[in-house]
Amino acid sequence: MDFYGFTLLLRWVLGWFIQPKLSSLPKNTSTAEIAVIIPARNEEKNISVLLAALKNSTIKPAEIVVVDDHSSDKTAELASASGAVVLTGAPLPQDWTGKTYALQQGISSTKSPILLFLDADTNPKPELIGKLIYTLNQFGGLVSVQPFHKMKSFYERFASVFNLIGAIGARLGETNGLAFGPVMMLKRSDL
């Protein structure tokens, strides 16, 4: 076994010890004014599902912004038809990556005191926003959630190994800067 294979096996074994310590969101909820920012590139199959879920949320977002990150499909049209504010992504400046720059553009276009970042392929339950706000108010800082991943094909099942590694990494150490996951919430004042 090579070094990479050994470290992968080691991280997998460590995951079994760490997994029971990972906490779930609380059952309690809170309300607050929030902006939802969704970076999206070629997400026409997913964006309508997410925006419909946000409309059914028990806590209604004050602002929903989809940053269309140079899609070549109907992502922007579907998002606009669903009532979201759609920003056309600006050209990528040097030293920026696509997703983080799309999020920055979304941040700049909103005013709400709390920001919720969602990947376009998430499908939140109605109580998610309230639970995230409650957790943010209790602990402050940044709330990052790894949602359940529905696996429909073999390659998605294979990718679950990397999701586990990401969860282990989040539990074991700090990252330099923000590692944007599928679901994150923070206060604008903490930026």
Helices and strands as residue ranges (DSSP letters): H 3-18, G 19-21, E 34-40, H 47-55, E 63-68, H 75-81, E 85-88, H 98-108, E 114-118, H 128-139, E 142-145, H 154-172, E 183-187, G 188-190
